[in-house]
Amino acid sequence: MILNAFKRPRAEITSTPELMELLLRGQQTAAGVSVSSESALRSTAVYACVTVIAETCAQLPLITYERTDNGKQRAKNHELYGLLHDQPNKFQTSFDWRMSTTVSALLKGAGYSYINRSVTGKILEILPIPYDSITLELDKNSELHVFFTDLDGKKIELEHHQIHRMTGVTLNGWQGISPIEYHRQTVGIAIAADRHAAVTFKNGAKPSGVLVHPGTFSSSEVAQRVRESWVSDFSGEGAGGTPLLEDGLEFKPVSMNNRDAQYIETRKFQLPEIARIFHMQPHKIGDLDRATNNNIEDQSKSFIGETMMPWFLRWEQSISRDLITRKNTARYFACHNVDGFLRGNMQARADYYQKAVGGPFMTQNEARELEDLPVMSGLDDVLTPLNMIPNTENDLENT
């Protein structure tokens, strides 16, 4: 049974340089670094983009609703309400589960979960499944088959009601692609620039060069002693000191400095490049070069509309397909509460509610719910402004 795969302890694997080299083989970039979905997170820009999107998805309340004759209401008695809103399983909160699933979809193209159901079909818990444990196959009849590989290497086919699949960008409509795989060179440049910075500062931010002797050393032992003395006293942690060049030695730099190599510009250029991969507004990952007080609010709204809404829809529609199922979607659906992001500041919200409640198209209790305030009795009626009351006397005269 697939649940046993989650209960059995995993075998311990000792990471070695040889093992890492084997795992990353074939993923070497022109910048000289290996890039995988996991190692890409070493880039601060990638890490920021992924965590901002994943945490934004996870922090919004995910509510299960029931459609009614008057619109909708929270389906608090539905089995999914607590699982999606609070805790999908014994060891994860809703925030943790949704964040990890979104991270998997962002880095690898999809996030998977196992739906543990009772014999009657009731959902008992939702368990995360590692991306590499799932294989998708489309047969000649256009039927999608999902296979789970357990810890013993056994391949188990799952029924569609047993798997929740949240897919990122896809080319064929059912299998996600990894943006890291498609943009490995861009990410590799960012990681290589970080490594270069670390090595540069390790060596005291000084350019490398050579020691030139006007003649020749008297012996190889003297040359070795000079070399060891220079490395130990004037590079790494010892950099920045004043070297004593004896016997006519002269230091000549042989490499470009960071300004000549436009090193700073290279690092700054990679921020918007990686942000572009994830449709991320640069100010959300700390790039404030083009952010002003006048455009920051518009950029924040663009973040919700252009960056986050596709991910909200991916979550909501995959939940309808896999957890609620087609036969029940006419009655139930799950939706993120994004009103908190779009309400603006206190003054703007106060002006909006005053116009909405007195408009009239919103009740006082509906406005209170948007502010996460408890509803109050007697506030469920739509208010009608005096200037909108029908003039019954004129109506009678005109009839």
Phi, psi and chi 1 to 4 in degrees:
 res  aa     phi    psi   chi1   chi2   chi3   chi4
   1 MET       -  144.5 -172.3  176.2 -178.7      -
   2 ILE   -65.4  -28.6 -171.9  173.6      -      -
   3 LEU   -61.9  -28.3  -76.7  177.7      -      -
   4 ASN   -63.8  -27.4  -66.0  -29.1      -      -
   5 ALA   -66.4  -26.4      -      -      -      -
   6 PHE   -86.5  -21.6  -63.8   99.4      -      -
   7 LYS   -91.8  -29.8  -64.0  177.0 -179.0  178.5
   8 ARG   -73.0  139.6  -67.4 -161.2  -58.2  -91.6
   9 PRO   -66.5  141.6   24.6  -33.9      -      -
  10 ARG   -78.4  146.4  -66.8 -178.2  177.0  -86.5
  11 ALA   -68.8  139.7      -      -      -      -
  12 GLU   -77.9  132.8  -66.1 -174.3    0.9      -
  13 ILE  -118.0  123.7  -60.0  177.3      -      -
  14 THR   -88.2  121.1  -57.0      -      -      -
  15 SER   -80.0  128.6  177.2      -      -      -
  16 THR  -127.7  158.8   63.5      -      -      -
  17 PRO   -56.3  -36.1  -25.7   34.8      -      -
  18 GLU   -67.0  -40.2  -67.4   75.9   13.5      -
  19 LEU   -66.1  -44.0  176.1   60.1      -      -
  20 MET   -62.9  -38.6  -66.5  -56.8  -61.5      -
  21 GLU   -64.5  -38.3 -179.9   64.2   26.8      -
  22 LEU   -66.6  -42.2  178.2   62.4      -      -
  23 LEU   -67.6  -33.1  -66.8  175.4      -      -
  24 LEU   -95.3    1.9  -64.1  175.2      -      -
  25 ARG   -61.7  137.2 -175.5  173.0  -60.9  169.0
  26 GLY    87.9   -1.9      -      -      -      -
  27 GLN  -115.6   16.2  -60.8  179.0   -4.9      -
  28 GLN   -70.2  137.2 -166.5   82.9    2.2      -
  29 THR  -101.1  168.0   65.5      -      -      -
  30 ALA   -64.8  -21.4      -      -      -      -
  31 ALA   -77.0   -6.3      -      -      -      -
  32 GLY    92.2   10.6      -      -      -      -
  33 VAL  -121.5  152.4  -63.8      -      -      -
  34 SER   -91.0  134.8  -62.7      -      -      -
  35 VAL  -125.2  124.5  176.1      -      -      -
  36 SER  -128.3  178.3   64.2      -      -      -
  37 SER   -60.9  -35.6  -61.9      -      -      -
  38 GLU   -78.6  -45.8  -71.9   77.0   14.0      -
  39 SER   -69.0  -21.3   65.7      -      -      -
  40 ALA   -62.1  -25.6      -      -      -      -
  41 LEU   -68.4  -10.8  -70.0  174.6      -      -
  42 ARG   -69.7  -20.9  -63.4  172.4 -172.4  168.8
  43 SER   -77.2  125.0  164.7      -      -      -
  44 THR   -62.1  -33.6   56.0      -      -      -
  45 ALA   -67.3  -44.5      -      -      -      -
  46 VAL   -63.3  -46.1  173.4      -      -      -
  47 TYR   -59.4  -43.5 -175.9   89.2      -      -
  48 ALA   -65.1  -45.9      -      -      -      -
  49 CYS   -60.1  -46.3  -71.4      -      -      -
  50 VAL   -65.9  -46.7  169.4      -      -      -
  51 THR   -69.8  -35.9   53.5      -      -      -
  52 VAL   -63.0  -48.0  166.4      -      -      -
  53 ILE   -66.0  -47.0  -65.6  174.8      -      -
  54 ALA   -65.5  -43.6      -      -      -      -
  55 GLU   -72.1  -30.9  -70.0  179.3  -10.2      -
  56 THR   -66.5  -41.8  -58.8      -      -      -
  57 CYS   -60.5  -43.9  -83.6      -      -      -
  58 ALA   -75.1  -29.0      -      -      -      -
  59 GLN   -81.1  -20.9   69.7  177.1  -61.5      -
  60 LEU   -76.1  138.4  -74.4 -178.5      -      -
  61 PRO   -60.6  130.7  -21.0   32.0      -      -
  62 LEU  -105.6  106.0 -177.7   55.3      -      -
  63 ILE  -105.6  136.5  -50.0  -61.5      -      -
  64 THR   -92.4  124.3  -56.0      -      -      -
  65 TYR  -114.1  156.7  -70.5   99.6      -      -
  66 GLU  -117.0  131.6 -179.2 -179.4    7.3      -
  67 ARG   -74.9  134.6  -68.4 -177.4  173.4   88.5
  68 THR  -126.2  174.6   64.9      -      -      -
  69 ASP   -64.2  -26.9  -65.6  -23.4      -      -
  70 ASN   -98.7    7.4  -63.4  -34.8      -      -
  71 GLY   132.6 -101.1      -      -      -      -
  72 LYS  -153.2  161.2   65.9  178.9 -178.6 -179.9
  73 GLN  -149.5  155.7   64.8 -179.4   12.3      -
  74 ARG   -65.6  128.9  -64.7 -165.5  177.4 -159.8
  75 ALA   -91.7   69.4      -      -      -      -
  76 LYS   -67.6  -19.9  -66.1 -174.9  177.0 -179.5
  77 ASN   -89.7   -4.7  -65.7  -33.5      -      -
  78 HIS   -76.5  145.4 -166.2  -80.9      -      -
  79 GLU   -60.1  -28.2   62.0 -161.7   45.5      -
  80 LEU   -80.3  -21.1  -86.2  179.5      -      -
  81 TYR   -56.9  -53.5 -170.8   92.9      -      -
  82 GLY   -70.0  -33.8      -      -      -      -
  83 LEU   -66.0  -43.3  -65.7  174.2      -      -
  84 LEU   -79.7  -35.6  -62.7 -179.9      -      -
  85 HIS   -86.0  -33.3 -173.5  -88.9      -      -
  86 ASP  -119.2  -62.6  -58.6  -46.2      -      -
  87 GLN  -153.1  113.1 -168.0  169.4   -8.4      -
  88 PRO   -80.5  -20.5   29.3  -34.4      -      -
  89 ASN  -154.5 -177.1   53.5   62.9      -      -
  90 LYS   -71.9  -24.7  -66.4 -179.3  179.1  178.9
  91 PHE  -115.1    3.3   58.6   88.4      -      -
  92 GLN  -131.0  144.3  -78.9 -175.3  -50.0      -
  93 THR   -85.4  168.4   63.1      -      -      -
  94 SER   -60.2  -38.9  174.9      -      -      -
  95 PHE   -60.6  -48.0 -177.0   98.4      -      -
  96 ASP   -62.4  -44.6  -65.1  -26.2      -      -
  97 TRP   -65.2  -47.6  170.6   62.4      -      -
  98 ARG   -68.4  -36.0  -73.7 -172.8  -76.7  150.9
  99 MET   -65.9  -48.3 -176.1 -173.8   69.7      -
 100 SER   -65.1  -36.6   60.4      -      -      -
 101 THR   -66.6  -41.2  -56.9      -      -      -
 102 THR   -67.7  -39.6  -52.5      -      -      -
 103 VAL   -59.9  -43.6  167.7      -      -      -
 104 SER   -61.5  -42.3  177.6      -      -      -
 105 ALA   -67.7  -35.5      -      -      -      -
 106 LEU   -69.3  -41.0  -77.3  164.2      -      -
 107 LEU   -88.2  -37.5  -67.6  176.2      -      -
 108 LYS  -115.2  -12.7  -60.3 -177.4  178.3 -178.3
 109 GLY   109.5  -16.4      -      -      -      -
 110 ALA  -162.4  155.6      -      -      -      -
 111 GLY  -129.1  135.2      -      -      -      -
 112 TYR  -121.7  148.7  -57.8  108.2      -      -
 113 SER  -141.9  147.8  -62.9      -      -      -
 114 TYR   -94.5  131.1  174.9   71.9      -      -
 115 ILE   -98.4  109.2  -52.6  170.0      -      -
 116 ASN   -87.9  112.4 -176.5   21.5      -      -
 117 ARG  -112.4  154.5  -63.4  178.4 -177.0  -93.3
 118 SER   -78.8  176.7   66.6      -      -      -
 119 VAL   -64.8  -22.4  -67.9      -      -      -
 120 THR   -89.9   -2.2   60.4      -      -      -
 121 GLY    96.1   -0.8      -      -      -      -
 122 LYS   -71.4  137.0  179.7 -179.3  178.7  179.8
 123 ILE   -78.8  120.6  -60.7  176.6      -      -
 124 LEU   -94.2  -39.3  -57.0  176.1      -      -
 125 GLU  -162.5  162.3   59.0 -177.6  -15.2      -
 126 ILE  -124.5  119.1  -52.1  170.5      -      -
 127 LEU  -112.5  134.9  -63.3  164.2      -      -
 128 PRO   -70.3  144.1   28.3  -35.5      -      -
 129 ILE  -120.6  130.9  -58.2  179.1      -      -
 130 PRO   -57.4  140.3  -22.7   32.5      -      -
 131 TYR   -56.1  -42.1  171.3   84.6      -      -
 132 ASP   -71.3   -8.5  -63.1  -29.5      -      -
 133 SER   -87.4   -7.7  -61.3      -      -      -
 134 ILE  -110.6  135.3  -65.4  -65.0      -      -
 135 THR  -125.9  132.6  -55.0      -      -      -
 136 LEU  -108.4  136.9  -56.7  178.5      -      -
 137 GLU  -136.9  133.4  -63.9  179.7    7.9      -
 138 LEU  -107.5  120.5 -166.8   69.8      -      -
 139 ASP   -85.6  179.9   64.3   20.8      -      -
 140 LYS   -67.6  -16.7   60.3 -177.5 -179.8 -180.0
 141 ASN   -94.9   13.6  -62.9  -40.7      -      -
 142 SER    62.6   30.6  -63.4      -      -      -
 143 GLU   -96.5  128.4  -70.8  -71.8  -24.2      -
 144 LEU   -88.8  126.8 -175.5   64.4      -      -
 145 HIS  -112.7  136.4  -60.7  -88.7      -      -
 146 VAL  -114.9  125.4 -178.2      -      -      -
 147 PHE  -118.6  135.4  -63.5   93.3      -      -
 148 PHE  -110.7  129.9  169.4   78.4      -      -
 149 THR  -102.6  117.1  -56.4      -      -      -
 150 ASP   -81.8 -174.6   65.4   12.1      -      -
 151 LEU   -68.3  -20.4  -62.0  177.3      -      -
 152 ASP   -91.5    3.8  -62.7  -34.4      -      -
 153 GLY    83.8    6.8      -      -      -      -
 154 LYS   -80.1  134.3 -175.8  178.8  178.8 -179.1
 155 LYS   -96.6  121.2 -155.3  171.4 -177.2  179.4
 156 ILE  -119.4  128.3  -54.6  169.7      -      -
 157 GLU   -84.1  131.8 -176.6  170.2    3.2      -
 158 LEU  -100.4  146.2  -58.2  179.5      -      -
 159 GLU   -76.0  157.8  -60.2  -68.0  -23.8      -
 160 HIS   -64.3  -29.5  -73.7  -75.1      -      -
 161 HIS   -78.6   -1.1   67.2  -90.9      -      -
 162 GLN  -101.9   -4.8  -66.7  179.2  -57.6      -
 163 ILE  -130.3  134.2 -172.7   77.4      -      -
 164 HIS  -106.2  125.7  171.7 -106.0      -      -
 165 ARG  -125.2  117.4  172.4  172.1   52.4   89.5
 166 MET  -114.8  110.9 -149.9  -92.1  -74.5      -
 167 THR  -102.1  140.7  -53.9      -      -      -
 168 GLY   -85.2 -136.7      -      -      -      -
 169 VAL   -66.3  135.0  177.0      -      -      -
 170 THR  -135.4  146.2  174.8      -      -      -
 171 LEU   -96.8  -33.7  -63.4  178.6      -      -
 172 ASN  -105.8   -1.5   53.9   22.0      -      -
 173 GLY    93.2   -8.4      -      -      -      -
 174 TRP  -138.6  -11.1   51.9  -85.4      -      -
 175 GLN  -126.3  121.6 -160.7  168.6   31.0      -
 176 GLY   -76.4  155.7      -      -      -      -
 177 ILE  -115.3  152.6   63.0  172.4      -      -
 178 SER   -89.9  121.7  168.2      -      -      -
 179 PRO   -64.7  -25.8   21.3  -31.8      -      -
 180 ILE   -67.7  -39.9  -57.2  -58.4      -      -
 181 GLU   -65.1  -38.5  -64.0  -65.9  -35.4      -
 182 TYR   -78.7  -20.8  -85.7   74.8      -      -
 183 HIS  -126.6   39.3  -58.6  -77.9      -      -
 184 ARG   -63.2  -36.1 -174.0 -177.9  -65.3  129.3
 185 GLN   -65.7  -42.4  -61.3  -64.7  -18.5      -
 186 THR   -62.2  -46.0  -59.2      -      -      -
 187 VAL   -66.6  -36.8  177.9      -      -      -
 188 GLY   -62.1  -37.5      -      -      -      -
 189 ILE   -63.5  -41.5  -67.3  173.6      -      -
 190 ALA   -63.5  -43.4      -      -      -      -
 191 ILE   -67.7  -40.5  -63.6  176.1      -      -
 192 ALA   -63.0  -38.0      -      -      -      -
 193 ALA   -65.3  -37.9      -      -      -      -
 194 ASP   -65.1  -41.4  -71.8  -19.6      -      -
 195 ARG   -64.3  -40.8  -72.5 -172.9  179.4 -179.0
 196 HIS   -61.9  -39.7  173.9   69.9      -      -
 197 ALA   -63.1  -42.1      -      -      -      -
 198 ALA   -64.2  -43.7      -      -      -      -
 199 VAL   -66.5  -39.5  172.6      -      -      -
 200 THR   -61.8  -45.7  -60.5      -      -      -
 201 PHE   -73.0  -28.9  -79.5  101.6      -      -
 202 LYS   -62.1  -36.1  178.4 -178.5  177.8 -178.7
 203 ASN   -90.5   16.5  -67.9  -34.5      -      -
 204 GLY    80.3   22.1      -      -      -      -
 205 ALA    55.7   29.7      -      -      -      -
 206 LYS  -108.0  145.1  -58.9  -68.0 -176.3 -178.3
 207 PRO   -69.9  148.3   25.6  -33.8      -      -
 208 SER   -74.2  163.2   61.1      -      -      -
 209 GLY  -170.2 -163.6      -      -      -      -
 210 VAL  -130.7  152.2  -65.0      -      -      -
 211 LEU   -94.4  124.8  -68.1  174.7      -      -
 212 VAL  -108.2  126.6  179.7      -      -      -
 213 HIS  -102.8  135.5 -166.3  -78.9      -      -
 214 PRO   -63.9  -23.2   23.9  -34.2      -      -
 215 GLY  -130.7 -122.4      -      -      -      -
 216 THR  -134.7  152.1   58.0      -      -      -
 217 PHE   -70.5  150.3  -72.8  106.9      -      -
 218 SER   -66.8  -26.5   58.4      -      -      -
 219 SER  -158.6  163.9   65.5      -      -      -
 220 SER   -67.9  -27.6   58.7      -      -      -
 221 GLU   -65.1  -39.1  -71.7   78.5    8.9      -
 222 VAL   -65.8  -43.4  174.2      -      -      -
 223 ALA   -61.3  -41.6      -      -      -      -
 224 GLN   -65.3  -39.5 -178.4   66.6   20.2      -
 225 ARG   -64.5  -41.4  175.9  176.0   57.7   80.8
 226 VAL   -64.1  -44.1  170.8      -      -      -
 227 ARG   -61.9  -48.8 -179.5 -178.2 -176.8  -79.7
 228 GLU   -63.0  -37.5  -67.9  175.9   -7.5      -
 229 SER   -65.1  -41.8  174.4      -      -      -
 230 TRP   -65.7  -46.1 -179.9  -89.0      -      -
 231 VAL   -63.9  -42.3  171.1      -      -      -
 232 SER   -75.5  -31.5   62.9      -      -      -
 233 ASP  -100.5  -20.9  -65.3  -19.9      -      -
 234 PHE  -132.8   19.4  -53.4  110.9      -      -
 235 SER  -139.1  165.4   65.2      -      -      -
 236 GLY    63.6 -131.8      -      -      -      -
 237 GLU   -67.8  -19.6  -64.9 -178.4   -1.8      -
 238 GLY   -90.8    2.3      -      -      -      -
 239 ALA   -67.3  153.8      -      -      -      -
 240 GLY    98.4   -9.2      -      -      -      -
 241 GLY   -78.7  177.4      -      -      -      -
 242 THR  -100.9  110.0  -57.0      -      -      -
 243 PRO   -75.0  149.0   28.6  -34.3      -      -
 244 LEU  -106.6  107.7  179.2   61.2      -      -
 245 LEU   -94.8  112.5  -60.7  178.7      -      -
 246 GLU  -105.2  165.6   54.8 -178.5  -40.7      -
 247 ASP    58.0   33.0 -160.3   22.9      -      -
 248 GLY    79.4   11.9      -      -      -      -
 249 LEU   -67.0  147.1  -75.9  174.7      -      -
 250 GLU  -138.5  135.2 -179.7 -178.1   -0.1      -
 251 PHE   -94.5  128.3  177.3   78.7      -      -
 252 LYS  -127.3  116.4  -69.8 -174.3  177.1 -177.9
 253 PRO   -67.7  143.5   24.1  -32.9      -      -
 254 VAL  -126.2   10.6  -64.6      -      -      -
 255 SER  -131.8  159.9   64.2      -      -      -
 256 MET   -68.6  146.2  -65.1 -176.6  -64.6      -
 257 ASN   -80.8  174.5   58.6   37.3      -      -
 258 ASN   -63.7  -32.3  -72.8  -29.6      -      -
 259 ARG   -70.4  -43.7 -177.4  175.3 -179.4 -179.5
 260 ASP   -61.6  -36.9  -67.0  -24.8      -      -
 261 ALA   -82.1    1.2      -      -      -      -
 262 GLN    52.3   44.4  -65.6 -176.3  -32.5      -
 263 TYR   -64.8  -45.7  164.1   69.8      -      -
 264 ILE   -61.7  -42.3  -61.1  -61.3      -      -
 265 GLU   -62.9  -35.3  -73.0   77.5    3.0      -
 266 THR   -64.3  -44.3  -61.8      -      -      -
 267 ARG   -65.8  -41.2  -63.3 -162.7   74.1 -171.7
 268 LYS   -67.7  -33.9  -68.9 -179.6   66.3  175.6
 269 PHE   -66.0  -33.1  176.9   74.9      -      -
 270 GLN   -70.5  -25.1  -70.4  -50.5  111.7      -
 271 LEU   -59.8  -57.7  -77.9  177.3      -      -
 272 PRO   -66.2  -27.7   21.7  -32.7      -      -
 273 GLU   -63.0  -46.2  -80.8  -69.8  -75.4      -
 274 ILE   -73.3  -36.4  -68.0  176.0      -      -
 275 ALA   -59.5  -35.9      -      -      -      -
 276 ARG   -64.8  -33.4 -165.4  174.0  -67.1  119.0
 277 ILE   -61.1  -40.2  -64.1  173.1      -      -
 278 PHE  -100.0   10.9  -65.8   96.2      -      -
 279 HIS    55.2   41.1  -67.0  178.4      -      -
 280 MET  -100.3  134.0  178.6   63.1   64.8      -
 281 GLN   -69.5  128.6  -76.8   63.6   34.9      -
 282 PRO   -55.6  -34.5  -27.2   35.9      -      -
 283 HIS   -65.8  -21.4   79.1  -80.8      -      -
 284 LYS   -72.3  -18.3  -62.2  -66.0  -68.9 -174.6
 285 ILE  -113.9   21.1   59.8  173.1      -      -
 286 GLY    90.8    5.9      -      -      -      -
 287 ASP   -93.6   98.0 -175.6    4.0      -      -
 288 LEU  -104.1   17.1  -57.0  177.4      -      -
 289 ASP   -59.1  -37.8  -75.6   -7.3      -      -
 290 ARG  -110.5   13.2  -61.3 -177.1 -179.4  179.3
 291 ALA   -92.5  133.8      -      -      -      -
 292 THR  -132.6  167.9   65.4      -      -      -
 293 ASN   -62.9  -25.8  -68.7  -27.8      -      -
 294 ASN   -80.4  -31.2  -65.3  -32.2      -      -
 295 ASN  -108.6   -4.4   67.5   13.6      -      -
 296 ILE   -66.8  -35.4 -163.1   71.5      -      -
 297 GLU   -69.0  -40.3 -176.4  175.1   -7.5      -
 298 ASP   -64.6  -38.4  -69.4  -25.3      -      -
 299 GLN   -65.5  -36.9  -70.6 -171.6   44.6      -
 300 SER   -66.2  -40.0  -63.4      -      -      -
 301 LYS   -66.2  -37.3  -68.6  179.6  179.3  178.7
 302 SER   -64.4  -34.5  176.8      -      -      -
 303 PHE   -60.5  -43.9  167.2   70.2      -      -
 304 ILE   -68.7  -47.4  -63.7  -61.0      -      -
 305 GLY   -72.1  -40.6      -      -      -      -
 306 GLU   -97.0  -35.2  -61.9  176.8    8.5      -
 307 THR   -93.7  -47.3  -55.2      -      -      -
 308 MET   -89.7  -35.8  -65.8  -49.9  -53.0      -
 309 MET   -56.9  -40.6  -74.0  -55.1  -63.9      -
 310 PRO   -59.2  -36.5  -25.7   36.0      -      -
 311 TRP   -73.7  -36.9  -72.5  100.9      -      -
 312 PHE   -60.4  -43.4  -65.0  152.3      -      -
 313 LEU   -66.7  -38.3  -71.8  174.9      -      -
 314 ARG   -58.5  -45.4  -75.2 -175.8  176.1  104.3
 315 TRP   -63.3  -51.0  -92.9  106.6      -      -
 316 GLU   -64.5  -42.3  -67.2  163.3    7.8      -
 317 GLN   -75.5  -32.7  -66.3 -173.4    2.0      -
 318 SER   -70.0  -32.4   65.6      -      -      -
 319 ILE   -67.0  -42.5  -72.0  171.9      -      -
 320 SER   -62.4  -40.2  -66.8      -      -      -
 321 ARG   -71.1  -45.2 -179.3 -164.8   60.5 -152.9
 322 ASP  -100.6  -32.6  -59.9  -30.8      -      -
 323 LEU  -101.9  -44.2  -65.6  169.2      -      -
 324 ILE   -83.3  -33.4  -63.4  176.6      -      -
 325 THR    73.0  154.6   67.7      -      -      -
 326 ARG   -60.3  -38.2 -178.0 -179.9  -61.8  178.9
 327 LYS   -68.8  -17.8   66.3  178.7 -179.0  179.2
 328 ASN  -108.6   -3.6  -65.8  -42.7      -      -
 329 THR   -70.6  -18.8   52.2      -      -      -
 330 ALA   -68.3  -21.0      -      -      -      -
 331 ARG  -108.6  -38.1 -178.5  177.3  179.0 -175.8
 332 TYR  -120.9  152.2  -63.8  101.8      -      -
 333 PHE  -159.1  158.7   66.9   97.6      -      -
 334 ALA  -112.1  143.6      -      -      -      -
 335 CYS  -149.6  141.8 -175.1      -      -      -
 336 HIS   -81.4  144.2  -69.0   87.4      -      -
 337 ASN   -93.0   96.8 -175.2   -0.9      -      -
 338 VAL   -97.3    5.4  -60.9      -      -      -
 339 ASP   -60.1  -34.2  -68.0  -30.0      -      -
 340 GLY   -61.0  -30.1      -      -      -      -
 341 PHE   -79.3  -24.7  -78.0  115.8      -      -
 342 LEU  -104.2    0.2  -56.3  176.3      -      -
 343 ARG   -76.1  -23.7  -71.9 -171.6  -58.0 -143.6
 344 GLY    80.9 -162.0      -      -      -      -
 345 ASN   -81.5  177.7   55.9   39.1      -      -
 346 MET   -60.7  -44.2  -70.3  -68.1  -68.4      -
 347 GLN   -64.6  -43.0 -177.3   61.3   45.7      -
 348 ALA   -64.3  -39.6      -      -      -      -
 349 ARG   -67.2  -40.0  -65.5 -169.1  -24.8 -113.9
 350 ALA   -62.5  -42.3      -      -      -      -
 351 ASP   -64.7  -39.9  -67.1  -19.3      -      -
 352 TYR   -64.9  -47.3  169.0   75.4      -      -
 353 TYR   -64.6  -36.3  -68.3  138.8      -      -
 354 GLN   -62.9  -40.9 -174.6  175.5   11.5      -
 355 LYS   -74.9  -35.7  -65.3  176.7 -179.3  178.5
 356 ALA   -72.5  -45.4      -      -      -      -
 357 VAL   -72.6  -36.0  173.9      -      -      -
 358 GLY   -92.0    3.7      -      -      -      -
 359 GLY   -64.2  -54.3      -      -      -      -
 360 PRO  -112.6  135.1   34.3  -27.8      -      -
 361 PHE  -146.9    4.2   64.7   85.6      -      -
 362 MET  -138.3  139.6  180.0 -175.6  -69.5      -
 363 THR   -83.1  163.8   67.9      -      -      -
 364 GLN   -63.9  -36.9  -68.4  167.4  -76.7      -
 365 ASN   -68.7  -34.7  -89.9  -24.4      -      -
 366 GLU   -63.9  -38.9  -72.2  172.4  -24.8      -
 367 ALA   -66.5  -38.3      -      -      -      -
 368 ARG   -65.7  -38.0  -68.7  179.2   64.9   83.9
 369 GLU   -64.3  -37.6  -75.0 -170.5   50.8      -
 370 LEU   -64.5  -25.8  -69.0  177.1      -      -
 371 GLU   -96.2   11.5  -71.5  -65.3  -42.1      -
 372 ASP    59.4   36.0  -64.2  -36.6      -      -
 373 LEU  -104.5  149.5  -63.7  173.4      -      -
 374 PRO   -68.7  146.9   24.5  -33.7      -      -
 375 VAL   -71.5  154.5  -62.1      -      -      -
 376 MET  -126.5  147.0  -62.2  178.2   63.6      -
 377 SER   -67.1  143.8   59.8      -      -      -
 378 GLY    86.3    3.2      -      -      -      -
 379 LEU  -114.9   25.1  -58.5 -178.4      -      -
 380 ASP  -100.1    2.1  -70.2  -38.0      -      -
 381 ASP   -97.0  143.7  -64.2  -32.8      -      -
 382 VAL   -76.7  126.6  175.6      -      -      -
 383 LEU   -78.1  141.3  -57.3  178.9      -      -
 384 THR  -114.8  116.1  -56.6      -      -      -
 385 PRO   -59.8  149.5  -21.3   32.5      -      -
 386 LEU   -60.0  -36.4  -68.2  176.3      -      -
 387 ASN   -75.2   -1.0   61.5   -7.3      -      -
 388 MET  -109.4    3.7  -62.2 -178.5   66.8      -
 389 ILE   -74.1  131.3  -64.2  177.1      -      -
 390 PRO   -58.9  138.5  -21.1   32.4      -      -
 391 ASN   -83.3   90.6 -169.7  -24.1      -      -
 392 THR   -66.0  -32.1   55.5      -      -      -
 393 GLU   -66.3  -46.1  -66.4 -177.9   -1.0      -
 394 ASN   -64.2  -35.7  -68.3  -23.6      -      -
 395 ASP   -62.1  -39.8  -68.5  -17.9      -      -
 396 LEU   -68.6  -38.6  -68.1  174.0      -      -
 397 GLU   -67.0  -30.4  -67.6  177.1   -1.8      -
 398 ASN   -85.5   -7.5  -65.4  -31.3      -      -
 399 THR   -85.2      -   57.0      -      -      -
